[in-house]
Amino acid sequence: MKRLYEGISRWVVAAAAGAALLASGASAQTTVRAKVQANPQTQSRLSPVERRMTAAAAADGERRIALLQQLVDVNSGTLNLAGVEQVGRMMRAELEPLGFQVRWVPMTQVGRAGHLIATHRGSGKGRRMLLIGHLDTVFERDSSFQRFVRRGDIAEGPGVADMKGGLVVMLSALKAMRAGGALDAADITVVLTGDEERVGRPHSISRADLLTAAADSDVALEFEGLGQIEDQDQGSIARRSSSSWSLKVTGRQGHSSGILGETAGAGAIYELARILDTFRRELPEENLTFNTGLVLGGTTVTMNPDDAGGAVSGKTNVIPPAAVARGDMRTLSNAQTERVRAKMQAIVARNLPVTGAEISFTDGYPAMAPTPDSRALLVQLNAVNRDLGLAEMPEMDPRLRGAGDIAFVAGLVPGLVGLGAGGQRAHAPGETADLTTLERQSQRAALLMHRLSRQPRPPR
């Protein structure tokens, strides 16, 4: 998970400030689990198959954590192609014994390691499920943050929540289905991309296999991190887009004594400031965020090759002829993206005297807008929660999540987001996973997939 967990995004477990509160929170989770397993009313809501599945997921605890440590201790930063492939081999070793046919799709043509695709053929009658995850993390080989450390029910490590914890939940749920006798009937395709954090371009190549899998599926389940707000698990059915924009402004160089005059004009920096301030005043609308992350202006402007910085020169008595700005934009629908881009272009075109400006856009991740079919999936997940004796999961505000791979297939299949581990500080040194979330997430996913596998395929 582009992934994001950026901006105001918070898919975090609300953690206590000190060790005593952490311990009390873990104790509370243990109490909840014991209550669920011992409550006869809760058990009566589950079929014998489902009871076997929940018991298997409960018994998988230490093995889950051991596998999580093994995965985290392999550096799989997106550009560490060998590391990504190694994590892929580790996942293959877990999926093949479950009856999946596994293949590796190299992506060297886009400068990335590749994707793991695994298929399980079931009865051919139930809903076909696409399970989505990623093998890579944001922590490259030169990061100082490299190892798994466990402190009670909290694990720290690079990608421990985003999203190696999700990989472990996915595997645990599938193993629980097998233990309960439910996996044989399920038609499942697993796509684990190797470049979710820095997607390869063009998307027509790097996401072709994901789109092909979605075209042969009826529902998508993404195992990115569990969304939580104040200790309440959230259900996610939407992810905002992530795209970038680039603004280039020109003016007429001259002596500063003529600034804002008819001949000299406003200069590039004033024009840039006008555009950015007009964005601030005229663009805001629901579910939209737009950020300016880099600004350069002066007599000369030279961008670095990676567009992440540059060099400028200028003097206080010279009207600047050049300015640039870079930023990103996030929207809830692709239609919103196009509408806001048109407004930005109109603002850019209202040039101050003797200046010019042009804006360009680069697509990143598309939007996954909420739909009635995805809401219906959340209703089914909450039926699972009720039968497990867990609290209902409200629909999470999409502004609190970053972008992700499921958005590429949102136009083809309904989906749910956030079936992975809960955690904190994603994409930052000190990233953690709440190990107490692994069991209930595995149980939720196993029961949901079992029930989906028993539902007739919808007409397409």
N, C-alpha and C positions, 0 to 999 in steps of 0.2 A: 500497500500500500500503500503517484504520483503523488509518496505519496504520499500523501501527502499528508496529512495531518498538519497543513500549513495554515498561516493566517490565524483567524480566530478559531480554527478547527480544534476540537477537544474530544477525542474519543478516549477519555482517561478514566481510570478508576479513581474515585475521590479517596485519597489516602490520608491517613492521620499524620499529624505533625511530628509525632515522636514514636519511639519504639513501643511504648506501652499501648498507644492507640492502635498501632499496626497489629499488635498481638491480639488486642480485644476484637478488632475487625475480623481477623482470621478465625478467632474462636466463635464469633457470631456466625460466620459462614459454615463452620463445622456443625454448629447446632442446627442450622437450617437444613443441611444435607441429612443429618441423622433423623430429623423430624419427617422429611419427605420419605425416606426409606422405611421408616417404622410405622407411619400412619396407615392403618388399614383402609381408610377411605380413599387415600391417594392410590394405594396399590390396587384397589378394586376398579379404578378407572382405566387401568392398563391391561392389555391383553397378556396372555402368558408369554408370547413372543416379546412384547415390549418390556415386561418385567425382567426377562432374561437379558435384554439389551441394556437396561439401566443398571442391572447388577454387574454386567461385564464392564461398562464404562466406569463404574465406581471402583472396581477391582484393578483398573488399569493405571492407577495413580502414579506409582513410583516409576513404572516403565515409561509412562508419558514424559515424566520429568527427565529421566535419563536420556531419552531420545532427544528431547529439547536441548539438553546440554550438548549432545553430540552435534546437532545441527548448528547451534549458535557458535560453537568453537571452530567451525569452518568458515573462514572469511569468504563471503559471497557478495562483496560489493559489485555493483552492476558491471564495472569495467574489469573486474577480476574474473576473466572468462573461465579460467581453470577452476576457480573456487565455485562458481555457479554450476559448472558441470559436475563437480564433486557432490554438491548438495542434490543435484538431479539424480546421480547414481544412488545416493542414500535413499531418496524417495522411491526410486525404482525397486530397490531391495525390499521396501515395505509393501509396495502395491502389488508386485507380481505374486507373492504368496496368497493374496486375497482373490486371485483369479483375474486380475487386470492384464490386458495386453498393452505393453508399454513401449513407446518409441521416443527417440530423441530427435528433435528437428533443429538442425544447426541454423544459426542466424548470423554467420560470419559476413554475409553480404551486406548487413546493416551495422556491422561492428559490434555485435552482441553475441553472447554464448549460444543461446538457443532456448527451446521450450521443451518441457516434458509433457507428453500427451498419453493418457492411459484410458482404455475403454473396457467396460464390463458389460457384457451382453446378458440380459436377464430374460424375462418371459416375453418381452416384446409387446406387452399389453398395457403396462402402467406408464405414468408420465416419465419422460426421458429427462434426466437431470444433468446439468452441466455444473461441475464444481470448479470454482476459479480461485487461483492463488498465485503466489510468485515466489521464486527461489532467491531472488537478489535482495540486498539491503542497500541503504545509503552509505554504509561504512566501508570505504575502500581499504586497500592494503596498507596505506600510509596513515590510517586513523590510529590514534592511541587507544581507542576503545575496541578491544578485541576478544574478551573472554567472558564466559558465563560464570556468575557468582550467585550462589543461593544464600539467602538470609531468611530462614523460616519459610513462610508462604510467599515470599517475594523473590523473584529471580531477576538479576540484572545482566544485561549483555547486549551486544549489537544485533538488532533485529529480533530480540527475544519476543517482542509482541508484534512487531511489524516486519515479516509476519510468520516467523518460524513457530511461534505459538499457535498460529492458525493452521499451519501444516500439521502440527501434532494433533490438534482438535479434529481435523479432517480425518486423519488416519485412525484416531481412537473411535470416532463415530462409525467408520466403515468396519472396524474390527468388532465393535459392539453389534452391528447388524449381522455380521457373520456368526458371532456367538449366539445370537438369538434366532438364527435360521432365516433371517430376512434378506440377506444380501443376494442370494441366488436369483431372486425374482427381479432385482433392480437393474434397470438400464441406466448406466452412469458413464459420463465422460469427464475426466479430470484434465484440466489445462492449467499447468503451472508455468507461467512465463518467466523468462530469465532477465527481463529488462523493465519491470514495472516502474522502478524508481527513476530510470533514465531511458525512456522508451526509444527503441531504434526507429530510424526514419529511412524510407517512407513507411507510414502506417499500413499502406496497402500490402507491404511485405511482412512487416513485423507482427501484424495482427490478423493476417489472413487465416491462420489455423484456428484462432479463437473464433473468428466469424464463421468458419466452416462448421466448427463444433456446435455453435449456437443455432445454426440453421437446421441442425439435426436434433435439437433439444426442445423441451417444452417449458423448462424453468431453469433459472440460473441462481446458484447459491454461492456467494462470495465469502471466503473465510478470512477476510481482513478483521481487524481488531473489534472486539465488542465495544459498542458505545455505552457509556455510563455517565449519568449526571446525578451527583449527590447520592451515590451508592445504588441508584436505580438503573437496572439494565434497560437499554433502549433498543427498539426495533428500527432498522433503517431500510428504507425503500427508495432512496434517492441519493445521488451524489452530484455535486456541482461540477461544471466543466473547469478546465484549466487551459487557458491560452495566453499568448503574450502579444504585446504590441510594441512597435518601434516608431518613434517620432523623429523626424529630421527637419530642422528649421534653418532657413537662410536669411541673411540681411545684407545691407550694403555697408562695407567697411568704410570708416571715415573718422574724422576728428570728433571727439566727444562733444565739442561745443555745438555741433549740429544735431544732437540726439533729439528725436521726436519732431524734428522739422520736416517740411515737405520734401526736401531734397534727400536728406540723410535717412529719414524714416526712423522706425522704432528699434531697429537692431534685432538680432536673433534671440537674445536672452529675454527681452521684454515680450516678444511674440511667444516664446516658449512658456513664459510665466502666464501669459493670457490664456493660452490653450489649457494648461494644467489647472488653473483656477476655474476655468469654465467647466472643465470635466467635474471638478469638485462640486460646483453649484448646480449643474444641469443634468448630470447623469444618474444620481442616486435613485434607485427603485428597489422594490422588495427582491430579496435573494441575489442581488448583484453586489459584488465587491470589485474594486479596481484599485490597483496600487501602482505608484511610481517608485521604482526601485533604484534607478540610476539617472543622474542628470549631469551633463557636461556642456560647457559653453565657453566661447572665447574667440580669439583671433584664429586659432587653429584647434581642431578637435580630431584626435586619432583614436579609434576604438581598438581594443585588443582583439586578437583573432577569435577568442571565445565569447566576445560581446559582453563580458562580465566586468569590464573596466576600460580604462583608457587614459590618454594624456591630453592636456590642454595647455595652451599658452594664451596670454592676453595682457593688456595694459589698461590701467584705469582711464586713460585718455583716448582709448580707441573704441569705436563702436564695434561690437562683436558681430562678425558675419556668419557664425556657425554655432549651432546648439543641437544637442540630441537628448532624448530621454527614452528609457526603456521601462516597461511595466508589465503587469499581468492583469487578467480579468477572469472572474468566475461567475458563472450563470447557472440557473437551474434547468434551462432548456436550450436546445440549439436555436430555436426561434428567438429566444431572448438574446443570445449571442449575436445573431445577425442584426437584430433591431438596435442593440447598443452600439455595435460597430458602425452602423449607418449614422447614428447620432454623433459619434466621435468624428467621423469623416466630415460631417457638416460643420462641426465646431472648428476643426482644423482649417477649413476653407475660408473662415471669416478673418482673413489676414489683416493685421495692422499695416499701416503705410510702409511701402518699400520692403516688405518681407514676403517670404513664401514658406510653405510647410507641406509636408506629406506624411501620411501615416500608413504603416503596413502591419499586417497581422500574421501570426504564426499559430497554426492549430496545434494544440497539445492533446488533452483528453476531452472528449465530448461530454455532454451532460447526460445524466440519467435522471429524467424527470419522473416524479411520482405518477403512478397510473392505477386505475381501479384493479387491474389484475395483480399488481404488486401488493396493493393493500389487502387483497384477498389472501395472498400468501402470508402476510403478517397476521391476519385473523387465524389462519391455520397454525402458525407458530404459537400464538397465544392460547389456542386450544391445547397444544402440547404443554405449555406452561401450566395451565390449569390442572391438567392430568398429572403433572409432576409435582403439584403443590407449590409451584413458583408464582411469583407476582407477575401480573400482566405487564408486557413491555409496551410503553407508549411509542408513538411514531416520533422518531428523532428529527429534530430540526436539521435539514440538509446543510445549513450553513456551518454546522459543527463538525462536518467531515470534509476531508480533502477529496481529490479526484481519484479514480481507480479504473482498473481494466474492465469491470463489469459494464461501464458506461458504453464501451464499444459495441456491446451486444444488446443494449437496452431497447433498441428498436425492433429486435427480433424475438426476444423472450422476456417475460416478467421476471423480476428477481428480488432477492433479499441480500442485504449487505450486513457484515458485522457478526459472522458466526464464529469468529476466532477468539483468541484470548483477550482478556481485559488487561490494560496496562497504562503506564505513564511515560511521558517524555519521549515519545516516538520521534525518531530522526535526530536525537541529541545524545551525547555521551551521558550515561546514567539511565538509559532507557530500561524500563522494568516491565515485567509481566506479573500479574496476580495469579499465582498458581491455583488458588481456590476457584478460579473461574473455569479451569480446564474441564473439570468433571461435569458441571451443569451444562456447559456449552457442548460437550461431547454427547450428553444425553439428549439435549434439545435437537441437535443435528441428526442424531441417529433416528429418533422417533419421527421427526419431520420427514426425513428421506424415506423411511419405511412407509409412512402413510401416503406420501406422494406416489410411491411405486405401486400402490394398490388402487390408485385413481385412474379411471379411463383417460386415455390421451385425448386432449381437446382437438377439435377439427382445426385444420390449418389451411 
